[in-house]
Amino acid sequence: MEKILKLFNSELKIINIGLEIFYRDLKQQRIKVIHVNWQPSPVTEKDLEDALRRLT
């Protein structure tokens, strides 16, 4: 229980991955945050064709 209380009484430090709007909102609240501009790899038509072929 002591570790949990220590966690909730400590300063927030956040790594935001993906949506930049979350990063901006946290910055406006003066929370220490860094932003990682990440998005999943796009799915190619070949990938979709392969997935459909496996379904049939």
SVG drawing of the C-alpha trace seen along z (x, -y; Angstrom):
<svg xmlns="http://www.w3.org/2000/svg" viewBox="-14 -25 23 46">
<polyline fill="none" stroke="black" stroke-width="0.4" points="0.0,0.0 2.9,-2.3 4.2,-2.0 0.8,-2.9 0.6,-6.0 4.1,-7.1 3.1,-6.7 0.0,-8.9 1.9,-11.5 4.7,-11.8 4.9,-14.1 3.4,-12.7 5.8,-12.1 4.1,-10.8 5.2,-9.4 2.4,-9.9 2.4,-7.6 0.2,-8.4 -2.4,-11.1 -0.9,-14.5 -4.1,-16.0 -3.5,-14.1 0.1,-15.5 -1.2,-19.1 -3.9,-18.7 -1.3,-17.5 1.1,-20.3 -1.7,-22.8 -2.1,-21.3 1.7,-21.8 2.3,-18.1 5.7,-16.7 5.1,-14.9 7.0,-13.9 5.3,-12.9 6.3,-10.0 4.9,-10.5 3.9,-6.9 1.3,-5.2 0.9,-1.6 2.3,-0.5 -0.3,-0.9 -2.0,2.3 -1.2,2.9 -3.6,4.4 -1.3,7.4 -1.8,7.9 -5.5,7.7 -5.5,10.1 -3.5,12.6 -5.8,12.3 -8.9,12.9 -7.2,15.9 -6.6,17.4 -10.3,17.0 -11.5,18.9"/>
</svg>
